[in-house]
Amino acid sequence: MKTLEEQLGEKPYFGGETFGFVDISLITYYCWFYSYEKFGKFSLKAECPKLIGMGKEMCAERECFEDTP
């Protein structure tokens, strides 16, 4: 996750300004983030805030994705 966080950098999406295949692949795992935190006993939000922010934005701006806790 930290590697993904680094690769995202300051871009809104992994492809830069456009939503692409890497973003589509990642968003399918977004619903698992809560489980990663719960069973891994760490805060993904604290460790990878850009990644969490991107996931929340993608869920908010695309009605085909549903936000999770």
PDB file of N, CA, C, O and CB in Angstrom:
ATOM      1  N   MET A   1       0.816  -1.179   0.000  1.00  0.00           N
ATOM      2  CA  MET A   1       0.000   0.000   0.000  1.00  0.00           C
ATOM      3  C   MET A   1       0.867   1.253   0.000  1.00  0.00           C
ATOM      4  O   MET A   1       0.540   2.248  -0.647  1.00  0.00           O
ATOM      5  CB  MET A   1      -0.933  -0.008   1.192  1.00  0.00           C
ATOM      6  N   LYS A   2       1.965   1.195   0.725  1.00  0.00           N
ATOM      7  CA  LYS A   2       2.852   2.365   0.757  1.00  0.00           C
ATOM      8  C   LYS A   2       3.476   2.608  -0.617  1.00  0.00           C
ATOM      9  O   LYS A   2       3.693   3.756  -1.007  1.00  0.00           O
ATOM     10  CB  LYS A   2       3.960   2.177   1.818  1.00  0.00           C
ATOM     11  N   THR A   3       3.761   1.540  -1.346  1.00  0.00           N
ATOM     12  CA  THR A   3       4.301   1.688  -2.699  1.00  0.00           C
ATOM     13  C   THR A   3       3.274   2.357  -3.601  1.00  0.00           C
ATOM     14  O   THR A   3       3.619   3.230  -4.397  1.00  0.00           O
ATOM     15  CB  THR A   3       4.713   0.316  -3.279  1.00  0.00           C
ATOM     16  N   LEU A   4       2.018   1.954  -3.479  1.00  0.00           N
ATOM     17  CA  LEU A   4       0.954   2.587  -4.261  1.00  0.00           C
ATOM     18  C   LEU A   4       0.815   4.056  -3.880  1.00  0.00           C
ATOM     19  O   LEU A   4       0.634   4.914  -4.744  1.00  0.00           O
ATOM     20  CB  LEU A   4      -0.385   1.852  -4.051  1.00  0.00           C
ATOM     21  N   GLU A   5       0.899   4.337  -2.600  1.00  0.00           N
ATOM     22  CA  GLU A   5       0.829   5.713  -2.101  1.00  0.00           C
ATOM     23  C   GLU A   5       1.937   6.565  -2.730  1.00  0.00           C
ATOM     24  O   GLU A   5       1.697   7.692  -3.161  1.00  0.00           O
ATOM     25  CB  GLU A   5       0.941   5.738  -0.554  1.00  0.00           C
ATOM     26  N   GLU A   6       3.141   6.016  -2.775  1.00  0.00           N
ATOM     27  CA  GLU A   6       4.270   6.743  -3.369  1.00  0.00           C
ATOM     28  C   GLU A   6       4.066   6.968  -4.860  1.00  0.00           C
ATOM     29  O   GLU A   6       4.353   8.051  -5.369  1.00  0.00           O
ATOM     30  CB  GLU A   6       5.576   5.982  -3.136  1.00  0.00           C
ATOM     31  N   GLN A   7       3.572   5.952  -5.565  1.00  0.00           N
ATOM     32  CA  GLN A   7       3.359   6.069  -7.011  1.00  0.00           C
ATOM     33  C   GLN A   7       2.244   7.056  -7.351  1.00  0.00           C
ATOM     34  O   GLN A   7       2.288   7.712  -8.391  1.00  0.00           O
ATOM     35  CB  GLN A   7       3.032   4.705  -7.600  1.00  0.00           C
ATOM     36  N   LEU A   8       1.263   7.157  -6.489  1.00  0.00           N
ATOM     37  CA  LEU A   8       0.176   8.114  -6.712  1.00  0.00           C
ATOM     38  C   LEU A   8       0.705   9.536  -6.633  1.00  0.00           C
ATOM     39  O   LEU A   8       0.321  10.393  -7.428  1.00  0.00           O
ATOM     40  CB  LEU A   8      -0.956   7.906  -5.686  1.00  0.00           C
ATOM     41  N   GLY A   9       1.585   9.784  -5.675  1.00  0.00           N
ATOM     42  CA  GLY A   9       2.164  11.114  -5.529  1.00  0.00           C
ATOM     43  C   GLY A   9       1.093  12.166  -5.330  1.00  0.00           C
ATOM     44  O   GLY A   9       0.189  11.984  -4.514  1.00  0.00           O
ATOM     45  N   GLU A  10       1.181  13.252  -6.056  1.00  0.00           N
ATOM     46  CA  GLU A  10       0.215  14.354  -5.942  1.00  0.00           C
ATOM     47  C   GLU A  10      -0.833  14.317  -7.053  1.00  0.00           C
ATOM     48  O   GLU A  10      -1.648  15.232  -7.167  1.00  0.00           O
ATOM     49  CB  GLU A  10       0.944  15.694  -5.971  1.00  0.00           C
ATOM     50  N   LYS A  11      -0.816  13.264  -7.871  1.00  0.00           N
ATOM     51  CA  LYS A  11      -1.765  13.149  -8.980  1.00  0.00           C
ATOM     52  C   LYS A  11      -3.139  12.731  -8.452  1.00  0.00           C
ATOM     53  O   LYS A  11      -3.224  12.049  -7.430  1.00  0.00           O
ATOM     54  CB  LYS A  11      -1.256  12.129 -10.034  1.00  0.00           C
ATOM     55  N   PRO A  12      -4.201  13.126  -9.127  1.00  0.00           N
ATOM     56  CA  PRO A  12      -5.529  12.675  -8.697  1.00  0.00           C
ATOM     57  C   PRO A  12      -5.767  11.199  -9.008  1.00  0.00           C
ATOM     58  O   PRO A  12      -6.529  10.533  -8.307  1.00  0.00           O
ATOM     59  CB  PRO A  12      -6.606  13.516  -9.364  1.00  0.00           C
ATOM     60  N   TYR A  13      -5.120  10.685 -10.055  1.00  0.00           N
ATOM     61  CA  TYR A  13      -5.242   9.282 -10.461  1.00  0.00           C
ATOM     62  C   TYR A  13      -3.861   8.751 -10.813  1.00  0.00           C
ATOM     63  O   TYR A  13      -2.936   9.532 -11.034  1.00  0.00           O
ATOM     64  CB  TYR A  13      -6.221   9.124 -11.668  1.00  0.00           C
ATOM     65  N   PHE A  14      -3.714   7.442 -10.869  1.00  0.00           N
ATOM     66  CA  PHE A  14      -2.416   6.870 -11.189  1.00  0.00           C
ATOM     67  C   PHE A  14      -1.958   7.250 -12.596  1.00  0.00           C
ATOM     68  O   PHE A  14      -0.758   7.341 -12.854  1.00  0.00           O
ATOM     69  CB  PHE A  14      -2.465   5.359 -11.050  1.00  0.00           C
ATOM     70  N   GLY A  15      -2.901   7.471 -13.501  1.00  0.00           N
ATOM     71  CA  GLY A  15      -2.557   7.878 -14.864  1.00  0.00           C
ATOM     72  C   GLY A  15      -2.387   9.380 -15.010  1.00  0.00           C
ATOM     73  O   GLY A  15      -2.211   9.878 -16.122  1.00  0.00           O
ATOM     74  N   GLY A  16      -2.438  10.091 -13.925  1.00  0.00           N
ATOM     75  CA  GLY A  16      -2.315  11.551 -13.971  1.00  0.00           C
ATOM     76  C   GLY A  16      -3.671  12.196 -13.761  1.00  0.00           C
ATOM     77  O   GLY A  16      -4.263  12.098 -12.686  1.00  0.00           O
ATOM     78  N   GLU A  17      -4.155  12.858 -14.801  1.00  0.00           N
ATOM     79  CA  GLU A  17      -5.443  13.562 -14.711  1.00  0.00           C
ATOM     80  C   GLU A  17      -6.619  12.708 -15.157  1.00  0.00           C
ATOM     81  O   GLU A  17      -7.769  13.127 -15.029  1.00  0.00           O
ATOM     82  CB  GLU A  17      -5.400  14.820 -15.542  1.00  0.00           C
ATOM     83  N   THR A  18      -6.347  11.512 -15.679  1.00  0.00           N
ATOM     84  CA  THR A  18      -7.430  10.679 -16.200  1.00  0.00           C
ATOM     85  C   THR A  18      -7.564   9.382 -15.414  1.00  0.00           C
ATOM     86  O   THR A  18      -6.570   8.799 -14.981  1.00  0.00           O
ATOM     87  CB  THR A  18      -7.197  10.370 -17.676  1.00  0.00           C
ATOM     88  N   PHE A  19      -8.785   8.947 -15.238  1.00  0.00           N
ATOM     89  CA  PHE A  19      -9.143   7.706 -14.569  1.00  0.00           C
ATOM     90  C   PHE A  19      -8.822   6.558 -15.520  1.00  0.00           C
ATOM     91  O   PHE A  19      -9.332   6.518 -16.640  1.00  0.00           O
ATOM     92  CB  PHE A  19     -10.657   7.695 -14.146  1.00  0.00           C
ATOM     93  N   GLY A  20      -7.966   5.612 -15.075  1.00  0.00           N
ATOM     94  CA  GLY A  20      -7.538   4.543 -15.970  1.00  0.00           C
ATOM     95  C   GLY A  20      -7.643   3.160 -15.365  1.00  0.00           C
ATOM     96  O   GLY A  20      -8.285   2.956 -14.335  1.00  0.00           O
ATOM     97  N   PHE A  21      -6.993   2.209 -16.031  1.00  0.00           N
ATOM     98  CA  PHE A  21      -7.079   0.808 -15.636  1.00  0.00           C
ATOM     99  C   PHE A  21      -6.498   0.527 -14.250  1.00  0.00           C
ATOM    100  O   PHE A  21      -7.044  -0.293 -13.512  1.00  0.00           O
ATOM    101  CB  PHE A  21      -6.374  -0.038 -16.650  1.00  0.00           C
ATOM    102  N   VAL A  22      -5.419   1.183 -13.891  1.00  0.00           N
ATOM    103  CA  VAL A  22      -4.840   0.964 -12.557  1.00  0.00           C
ATOM    104  C   VAL A  22      -5.823   1.440 -11.487  1.00  0.00           C
ATOM    105  O   VAL A  22      -5.991   0.793 -10.454  1.00  0.00           O
ATOM    106  CB  VAL A  22      -3.472   1.707 -12.411  1.00  0.00           C
ATOM    107  N   ASP A  23      -6.469   2.573 -11.745  1.00  0.00           N
ATOM    108  CA  ASP A  23      -7.459   3.100 -10.801  1.00  0.00           C
ATOM    109  C   ASP A  23      -8.645   2.143 -10.675  1.00  0.00           C
ATOM    110  O   ASP A  23      -9.143   1.899  -9.576  1.00  0.00           O
ATOM    111  CB  ASP A  23      -7.945   4.496 -11.250  1.00  0.00           C
ATOM    112  N   ILE A  24      -9.083   1.615 -11.795  1.00  0.00           N
ATOM    113  CA  ILE A  24     -10.193   0.657 -11.783  1.00  0.00           C
ATOM    114  C   ILE A  24      -9.803  -0.578 -10.980  1.00  0.00           C
ATOM    115  O   ILE A  24     -10.599  -1.086 -10.191  1.00  0.00           O
ATOM    116  CB  ILE A  24     -10.596   0.258 -13.228  1.00  0.00           C
ATOM    117  N   SER A  25      -8.584  -1.056 -11.180  1.00  0.00           N
ATOM    118  CA  SER A  25      -8.111  -2.233 -10.447  1.00  0.00           C
ATOM    119  C   SER A  25      -8.040  -1.962  -8.948  1.00  0.00           C
ATOM    120  O   SER A  25      -8.450  -2.798  -8.143  1.00  0.00           O
ATOM    121  CB  SER A  25      -6.737  -2.664 -10.964  1.00  0.00           C
ATOM    122  N   LEU A  26      -7.525  -0.805  -8.580  1.00  0.00           N
ATOM    123  CA  LEU A  26      -7.384  -0.479  -7.165  1.00  0.00           C
ATOM    124  C   LEU A  26      -8.738  -0.314  -6.478  1.00  0.00           C
ATOM    125  O   LEU A  26      -8.922  -0.781  -5.354  1.00  0.00           O
ATOM    126  CB  LEU A  26      -6.567   0.789  -7.003  1.00  0.00           C
ATOM    127  N   ILE A  27      -9.677   0.341  -7.136  1.00  0.00           N
ATOM    128  CA  ILE A  27     -10.955   0.638  -6.477  1.00  0.00           C
ATOM    129  C   ILE A  27     -11.710  -0.644  -6.120  1.00  0.00           C
ATOM    130  O   ILE A  27     -12.531  -0.646  -5.203  1.00  0.00           O
ATOM    131  CB  ILE A  27     -11.829   1.526  -7.381  1.00  0.00           C
ATOM    132  N   THR A  28     -11.438  -1.722  -6.835  1.00  0.00           N
ATOM    133  CA  THR A  28     -12.106  -2.980  -6.490  1.00  0.00           C
ATOM    134  C   THR A  28     -11.629  -3.521  -5.140  1.00  0.00           C
ATOM    135  O   THR A  28     -12.329  -4.308  -4.501  1.00  0.00           O
ATOM    136  CB  THR A  28     -11.863  -4.024  -7.584  1.00  0.00           C
ATOM    137  N   TYR A  29     -10.436  -3.097  -4.706  1.00  0.00           N
ATOM    138  CA  TYR A  29      -9.901  -3.507  -3.404  1.00  0.00           C
ATOM    139  C   TYR A  29     -10.225  -2.512  -2.302  1.00  0.00           C
ATOM    140  O   TYR A  29      -9.984  -2.795  -1.128  1.00  0.00           O
ATOM    141  CB  TYR A  29      -8.405  -3.688  -3.492  1.00  0.00           C
ATOM    142  N   TYR A  30     -10.761  -1.364  -2.655  1.00  0.00           N
ATOM    143  CA  TYR A  30     -11.055  -0.323  -1.672  1.00  0.00           C
ATOM    144  C   TYR A  30     -11.967  -0.844  -0.554  1.00  0.00           C
ATOM    145  O   TYR A  30     -11.793  -0.478   0.608  1.00  0.00           O
ATOM    146  CB  TYR A  30     -11.706   0.882  -2.360  1.00  0.00           C
ATOM    147  N   CYS A  31     -12.917  -1.679  -0.897  1.00  0.00           N
ATOM    148  CA  CYS A  31     -13.839  -2.214   0.115  1.00  0.00           C
ATOM    149  C   CYS A  31     -13.124  -3.146   1.098  1.00  0.00           C
ATOM    150  O   CYS A  31     -13.666  -3.442   2.163  1.00  0.00           O
ATOM    151  CB  CYS A  31     -14.991  -2.964  -0.565  1.00  0.00           C
ATOM    152  N   TRP A  32     -11.937  -3.603   0.765  1.00  0.00           N
ATOM    153  CA  TRP A  32     -11.162  -4.461   1.657  1.00  0.00           C
ATOM    154  C   TRP A  32     -10.323  -3.662   2.645  1.00  0.00           C
ATOM    155  O   TRP A  32      -9.825  -4.227   3.619  1.00  0.00           O
ATOM    156  CB  TRP A  32     -10.266  -5.370   0.849  1.00  0.00           C
ATOM    157  N   PHE A  33     -10.156  -2.368   2.421  1.00  0.00           N
ATOM    158  CA  PHE A  33      -9.275  -1.558   3.258  1.00  0.00           C
ATOM    159  C   PHE A  33      -9.655  -1.640   4.731  1.00  0.00           C
ATOM    160  O   PHE A  33      -8.782  -1.704   5.597  1.00  0.00           O
ATOM    161  CB  PHE A  33      -9.303  -0.111   2.799  1.00  0.00           C
ATOM    162  N   TYR A  34     -10.941  -1.639   5.016  1.00  0.00           N
ATOM    163  CA  TYR A  34     -11.399  -1.738   6.400  1.00  0.00           C
ATOM    164  C   TYR A  34     -10.898  -3.044   7.031  1.00  0.00           C
ATOM    165  O   TYR A  34     -10.444  -3.042   8.176  1.00  0.00           O
ATOM    166  CB  TYR A  34     -12.947  -1.660   6.467  1.00  0.00           C
ATOM    167  N   SER A  35     -10.978  -4.139   6.304  1.00  0.00           N
ATOM    168  CA  SER A  35     -10.509  -5.430   6.809  1.00  0.00           C
ATOM    169  C   SER A  35      -9.007  -5.437   7.018  1.00  0.00           C
ATOM    170  O   SER A  35      -8.513  -5.991   7.999  1.00  0.00           O
ATOM    171  CB  SER A  35     -10.900  -6.544   5.856  1.00  0.00           C
ATOM    172  N   TYR A  36      -8.276  -4.817   6.088  1.00  0.00           N
ATOM    173  CA  TYR A  36      -6.821  -4.708   6.250  1.00  0.00           C
ATOM    174  C   TYR A  36      -6.496  -4.040   7.584  1.00  0.00           C
ATOM    175  O   TYR A  36      -5.627  -4.499   8.326  1.00  0.00           O
ATOM    176  CB  TYR A  36      -6.192  -3.908   5.075  1.00  0.00           C
ATOM    177  N   GLU A  37      -7.204  -2.955   7.877  1.00  0.00           N
ATOM    178  CA  GLU A  37      -6.967  -2.220   9.116  1.00  0.00           C
ATOM    179  C   GLU A  37      -7.379  -3.034  10.339  1.00  0.00           C
ATOM    180  O   GLU A  37      -6.642  -3.112  11.322  1.00  0.00           O
ATOM    181  CB  GLU A  37      -7.721  -0.897   9.094  1.00  0.00           C
ATOM    182  N   LYS A  38      -8.542  -3.625  10.268  1.00  0.00           N
ATOM    183  CA  LYS A  38      -9.093  -4.367  11.406  1.00  0.00           C
ATOM    184  C   LYS A  38      -8.200  -5.551  11.785  1.00  0.00           C
ATOM    185  O   LYS A  38      -7.833  -5.718  12.948  1.00  0.00           O
ATOM    186  CB  LYS A  38     -10.511  -4.862  11.082  1.00  0.00           C
ATOM    187  N   PHE A  39      -7.861  -6.357  10.803  1.00  0.00           N
ATOM    188  CA  PHE A  39      -7.102  -7.568  11.101  1.00  0.00           C
ATOM    189  C   PHE A  39      -5.593  -7.328  11.134  1.00  0.00           C
ATOM    190  O   PHE A  39      -4.855  -8.095  11.752  1.00  0.00           O
ATOM    191  CB  PHE A  39      -7.421  -8.634  10.079  1.00  0.00           C
ATOM    192  N   GLY A  40      -5.132  -6.266  10.471  1.00  0.00           N
ATOM    193  CA  GLY A  40      -3.716  -5.930  10.502  1.00  0.00           C
ATOM    194  C   GLY A  40      -3.349  -5.041  11.669  1.00  0.00           C
ATOM    195  O   GLY A  40      -2.172  -4.816  11.952  1.00  0.00           O
ATOM    196  N   LYS A  41      -4.380  -4.532  12.352  1.00  0.00           N
ATOM    197  CA  LYS A  41      -4.205  -3.666  13.529  1.00  0.00           C
ATOM    198  C   LYS A  41      -3.322  -2.446  13.222  1.00  0.00           C
ATOM    199  O   LYS A  41      -2.362  -2.154  13.934  1.00  0.00           O
ATOM    200  CB  LYS A  41      -3.591  -4.470  14.684  1.00  0.00           C
ATOM    201  N   PHE A  42      -3.680  -1.750  12.142  1.00  0.00           N
ATOM    202  CA  PHE A  42      -3.000  -0.509  11.792  1.00  0.00           C
ATOM    203  C   PHE A  42      -3.998   0.407  11.098  1.00  0.00           C
ATOM    204  O   PHE A  42      -5.075  -0.031  10.693  1.00  0.00           O
ATOM    205  CB  PHE A  42      -1.758  -0.778  10.884  1.00  0.00           C
ATOM    206  N   SER A  43      -3.648   1.644  10.965  1.00  0.00           N
ATOM    207  CA  SER A  43      -4.520   2.618  10.327  1.00  0.00           C
ATOM    208  C   SER A  43      -4.014   2.918   8.918  1.00  0.00           C
ATOM    209  O   SER A  43      -2.984   3.569   8.741  1.00  0.00           O
ATOM    210  CB  SER A  43      -4.601   3.913  11.165  1.00  0.00           C
ATOM    211  N   LEU A  44      -4.736   2.443   7.941  1.00  0.00           N
ATOM    212  CA  LEU A  44      -4.374   2.721   6.555  1.00  0.00           C
ATOM    213  C   LEU A  44      -4.506   4.210   6.264  1.00  0.00           C
ATOM    214  O   LEU A  44      -3.748   4.766   5.468  1.00  0.00           O
ATOM    215  CB  LEU A  44      -5.253   1.905   5.589  1.00  0.00           C
ATOM    216  N   LYS A  45      -5.468   4.846   6.911  1.00  0.00           N
ATOM    217  CA  LYS A  45      -5.643   6.288   6.735  1.00  0.00           C
ATOM    218  C   LYS A  45      -4.417   7.051   7.224  1.00  0.00           C
ATOM    219  O   LYS A  45      -4.015   8.036   6.605  1.00  0.00           O
ATOM    220  CB  LYS A  45      -6.896   6.771   7.479  1.00  0.00           C
ATOM    221  N   ALA A  46      -3.825   6.612   8.318  1.00  0.00           N
ATOM    222  CA  ALA A  46      -2.623   7.260   8.846  1.00  0.00           C
ATOM    223  C   ALA A  46      -1.399   6.938   7.999  1.00  0.00           C
ATOM    224  O   ALA A  46      -0.534   7.792   7.802  1.00  0.00           O
ATOM    225  CB  ALA A  46      -2.382   6.833  10.292  1.00  0.00           C
ATOM    226  N   GLU A  47      -1.324   5.713   7.502  1.00  0.00           N
ATOM    227  CA  GLU A  47      -0.165   5.278   6.725  1.00  0.00           C
ATOM    228  C   GLU A  47      -0.209   5.733   5.266  1.00  0.00           C
ATOM    229  O   GLU A  47       0.829   6.032   4.676  1.00  0.00           O
ATOM    230  CB  GLU A  47      -0.058   3.780   6.777  1.00  0.00           C
ATOM    231  N   CYS A  48      -1.406   5.785   4.686  1.00  0.00           N
ATOM    232  CA  CYS A  48      -1.555   6.101   3.256  1.00  0.00           C
ATOM    233  C   CYS A  48      -2.741   7.047   3.023  1.00  0.00           C
ATOM    234  O   CYS A  48      -3.717   6.662   2.379  1.00  0.00           O
ATOM    235  CB  CYS A  48      -1.745   4.800   2.432  1.00  0.00           C
ATOM    236  N   PRO A  49      -2.667   8.268   3.535  1.00  0.00           N
ATOM    237  CA  PRO A  49      -3.812   9.177   3.444  1.00  0.00           C
ATOM    238  C   PRO A  49      -4.217   9.552   2.017  1.00  0.00           C
ATOM    239  O   PRO A  49      -5.402   9.754   1.751  1.00  0.00           O
ATOM    240  CB  PRO A  49      -3.508  10.420   4.201  1.00  0.00           C
ATOM    241  N   LYS A  50      -3.254   9.650   1.095  1.00  0.00           N
ATOM    242  CA  LYS A  50      -3.584   9.999  -0.297  1.00  0.00           C
ATOM    243  C   LYS A  50      -4.376   8.887  -0.963  1.00  0.00           C
ATOM    244  O   LYS A  50      -5.314   9.142  -1.718  1.00  0.00           O
ATOM    245  CB  LYS A  50      -2.305  10.284  -1.103  1.00  0.00           C
ATOM    246  N   LEU A  51      -3.991   7.657  -0.677  1.00  0.00           N
ATOM    247  CA  LEU A  51      -4.671   6.489  -1.246  1.00  0.00           C
ATOM    248  C   LEU A  51      -6.113   6.412  -0.741  1.00  0.00           C
ATOM    249  O   LEU A  51      -7.036   6.156  -1.515  1.00  0.00           O
ATOM    250  CB  LEU A  51      -3.909   5.188  -0.891  1.00  0.00           C
ATOM    251  N   ILE A  52      -6.295   6.633   0.544  1.00  0.00           N
ATOM    252  CA  ILE A  52      -7.640   6.631   1.119  1.00  0.00           C
ATOM    253  C   ILE A  52      -8.462   7.774   0.533  1.00  0.00           C
ATOM    254  O   ILE A  52      -9.628   7.588   0.185  1.00  0.00           O
ATOM    255  CB  ILE A  52      -7.576   6.747   2.658  1.00  0.00           C
ATOM    256  N   GLY A  53      -7.863   8.942   0.425  1.00  0.00           N
ATOM    257  CA  GLY A  53      -8.560  10.093  -0.152  1.00  0.00           C
ATOM    258  C   GLY A  53      -8.978   9.843  -1.587  1.00  0.00           C
ATOM    259  O   GLY A  53     -10.089  10.191  -1.986  1.00  0.00           O
ATOM    260  N   MET A  54      -8.084   9.234  -2.369  1.00  0.00           N
ATOM    261  CA  MET A  54      -8.406   8.925  -3.753  1.00  0.00           C
ATOM    262  C   MET A  54      -9.577   7.938  -3.829  1.00  0.00           C
ATOM    263  O   MET A  54     -10.478   8.090  -4.654  1.00  0.00           O
ATOM    264  CB  MET A  54      -7.174   8.353  -4.471  1.00  0.00           C
ATOM    265  N   GLY A  55      -9.549   6.931  -2.960  1.00  0.00           N
ATOM    266  CA  GLY A  55     -10.631   5.951  -2.935  1.00  0.00           C
ATOM    267  C   GLY A  55     -11.965   6.593  -2.597  1.00  0.00           C
ATOM    268  O   GLY A  55     -12.979   6.297  -3.229  1.00  0.00           O
ATOM    269  N   LYS A  56     -11.967   7.465  -1.610  1.00  0.00           N
ATOM    270  CA  LYS A  56     -13.203   8.150  -1.223  1.00  0.00           C
ATOM    271  C   LYS A  56     -13.714   9.044  -2.349  1.00  0.00           C
ATOM    272  O   LYS A  56     -14.917   9.093  -2.607  1.00  0.00           O
ATOM    273  CB  LYS A  56     -12.977   8.983   0.045  1.00  0.00           C
ATOM    274  N   GLU A  57     -12.811   9.745  -3.014  1.00  0.00           N
ATOM    275  CA  GLU A  57     -13.213  10.607  -4.129  1.00  0.00           C
ATOM    276  C   GLU A  57     -13.780   9.796  -5.275  1.00  0.00           C
ATOM    277  O   GLU A  57     -14.796  10.169  -5.861  1.00  0.00           O
ATOM    278  CB  GLU A  57     -12.032  11.434  -4.617  1.00  0.00           C
ATOM    279  N   MET A  58     -13.128   8.686  -5.597  1.00  0.00           N
ATOM    280  CA  MET A  58     -13.623   7.850  -6.694  1.00  0.00           C
ATOM    281  C   MET A  58     -15.018   7.320  -6.383  1.00  0.00           C
ATOM    282  O   MET A  58     -15.881   7.266  -7.260  1.00  0.00           O
ATOM    283  CB  MET A  58     -12.659   6.680  -6.957  1.00  0.00           C
ATOM    284  N   CYS A  59     -15.229   6.934  -5.141  1.00  0.00           N
ATOM    285  CA  CYS A  59     -16.548   6.429  -4.757  1.00  0.00           C
ATOM    286  C   CYS A  59     -17.597   7.539  -4.811  1.00  0.00           C
ATOM    287  O   CYS A  59     -18.740   7.300  -5.200  1.00  0.00           O
ATOM    288  CB  CYS A  59     -16.499   5.817  -3.346  1.00  0.00           C
ATOM    289  N   ALA A  60     -17.211   8.732  -4.428  1.00  0.00           N
ATOM    290  CA  ALA A  60     -18.153   9.851  -4.397  1.00  0.00           C
ATOM    291  C   ALA A  60     -18.517  10.336  -5.791  1.00  0.00           C
ATOM    292  O   ALA A  60     -19.661  10.726  -6.027  1.00  0.00           O
ATOM    293  CB  ALA A  60     -17.574  10.995  -3.596  1.00  0.00           C
ATOM    294  N   GLU A  61     -17.569  10.319  -6.714  1.00  0.00           N
ATOM    295  CA  GLU A  61     -17.835  10.886  -8.038  1.00  0.00           C
ATOM    296  C   GLU A  61     -18.347   9.876  -9.049  1.00  0.00           C
ATOM    297  O   GLU A  61     -18.752  10.257 -10.147  1.00  0.00           O
ATOM    298  CB  GLU A  61     -16.598  11.516  -8.569  1.00  0.00           C
ATOM    299  N   ARG A  62     -18.337   8.608  -8.702  1.00  0.00           N
ATOM    300  CA  ARG A  62     -18.841   7.579  -9.615  1.00  0.00           C
ATOM    301  C   ARG A  62     -19.935   6.796  -8.913  1.00  0.00           C
ATOM    302  O   ARG A  62     -19.687   6.126  -7.910  1.00  0.00           O
ATOM    303  CB  ARG A  62     -17.697   6.630 -10.086  1.00  0.00           C
ATOM    304  N   GLU A  63     -21.122   6.881  -9.432  1.00  0.00           N
ATOM    305  CA  GLU A  63     -22.250   6.232  -8.768  1.00  0.00           C
ATOM    306  C   GLU A  63     -22.183   4.714  -8.830  1.00  0.00           C
ATOM    307  O   GLU A  63     -22.937   4.040  -8.128  1.00  0.00           O
ATOM    308  CB  GLU A  63     -23.537   6.698  -9.380  1.00  0.00           C
ATOM    309  N   CYS A  64     -21.300   4.160  -9.651  1.00  0.00           N
ATOM    310  CA  CYS A  64     -21.198   2.696  -9.721  1.00  0.00           C
ATOM    311  C   CYS A  64     -20.410   2.123  -8.560  1.00  0.00           C
ATOM    312  O   CYS A  64     -20.417   0.909  -8.357  1.00  0.00           O
ATOM    313  CB  CYS A  64     -20.552   2.275 -11.026  1.00  0.00           C
ATOM    314  N   PHE A  65     -19.716   2.981  -7.777  1.00  0.00           N
ATOM    315  CA  PHE A  65     -18.971   2.531  -6.611  1.00  0.00           C
ATOM    316  C   PHE A  65     -19.686   2.979  -5.353  1.00  0.00           C
ATOM    317  O   PHE A  65     -20.237   4.077  -5.285  1.00  0.00           O
ATOM    318  CB  PHE A  65     -17.528   3.066  -6.636  1.00  0.00           C
ATOM    319  N   GLU A  66     -19.665   2.113  -4.367  1.00  0.00           N
ATOM    320  CA  GLU A  66     -20.297   2.453  -3.097  1.00  0.00           C
ATOM    321  C   GLU A  66     -19.220   2.603  -2.043  1.00  0.00           C
ATOM    322  O   GLU A  66     -18.346   1.744  -1.923  1.00  0.00           O
ATOM    323  CB  GLU A  66     -21.335   1.380  -2.677  1.00  0.00           C
ATOM    324  N   ASP A  67     -19.268   3.668  -1.286  1.00  0.00           N
ATOM    325  CA  ASP A  67     -18.291   3.916  -0.228  1.00  0.00           C
ATOM    326  C   ASP A  67     -18.489   2.911   0.908  1.00  0.00           C
ATOM    327  O   ASP A  67     -19.610   2.485   1.184  1.00  0.00           O
ATOM    328  CB  ASP A  67     -18.412   5.369   0.302  1.00  0.00           C
ATOM    329  N   THR A  68     -17.397   2.543   1.554  1.00  0.00           N
ATOM    330  CA  THR A  68     -17.440   1.635   2.701  1.00  0.00           C
ATOM    331  C   THR A  68     -16.894   2.351   3.916  1.00  0.00           C
ATOM    332  O   THR A  68     -16.299   3.421   3.788  1.00  0.00           O
ATOM    333  CB  THR A  68     -16.638   0.336   2.423  1.00  0.00           C
ATOM    334  N   PRO A  69     -17.087   1.774   5.106  1.00  0.00           N
ATOM    335  CA  PRO A  69     -16.617   2.461   6.333  1.00  0.00           C
ATOM    336  C   PRO A  69     -15.148   2.757   6.340  1.00  0.00           C
ATOM    337  O   PRO A  69     -14.637   3.325   7.305  1.00  0.00           O
ATOM    338  CB  PRO A  69     -16.937   1.642   7.534  1.00  0.00           C
TER     339      PRO A  69
END
